Amino acid sequence: MNDDDDDSEFAQLIPGVKRLHNDRVNVYQQRSRKKPAPRTRTPGIEWQQADFPDESTPARDTQFNSGLQKKLQRKMKQGTIRPESRIDLHGYRQVEALEALELFLNDALQHRYRMVLIIHGQGYRSQSDAVLKPLVQRWLAKQSQVLAWCPALPRDGATGASYVYLRNN
């Protein structure tokens, strides 16, 4: 029995299968990337200048509620408490970032998460200084449900991300 007989028997058993004449696979083949879905505004939310955090208040990299235990603060800084949820705000404009952040925080509170990670970036590609990082920090300072935040460890984004500890309802 020769190879041609084997091929014809195999082709009869499995119709629609073709023999490959080249058994090499190009691992460097370009793959098409999916384009991200366009972001849409949440209906019914109109942002005004008063909704933005006051820029006269300086942004702080770290803030702990005075009632937060020192042991818990240390665990937060060391990253031993792992975030239960995360949001990446890269590429968002200020209004979009605040909308997404508000929805994210509400969702985290509904799920009773204690620790979340907000990735805001460091602002390296901005025309001027970082835009989202201080905006996020000033916004967090105004939220009653936020007990503390501090920069993340390098594995989670370093100074381009913040661990946020939420109040337990």
Secondary structure, DSSP 8 states (H G I E B T S, - for coil): --HHHHHHHHHHHSTT----S-----TT--------------TT----GGGS--TTS---S-EE-TTS-HHHHHHHHHT-S--SEEEE-TT--HHHHHHHHHHHHHHHHHTT-SEEEEE----TTSSSS-SHHHHHHHHHHT-TTEEEEEE--GGGTGGGEEEEEE---
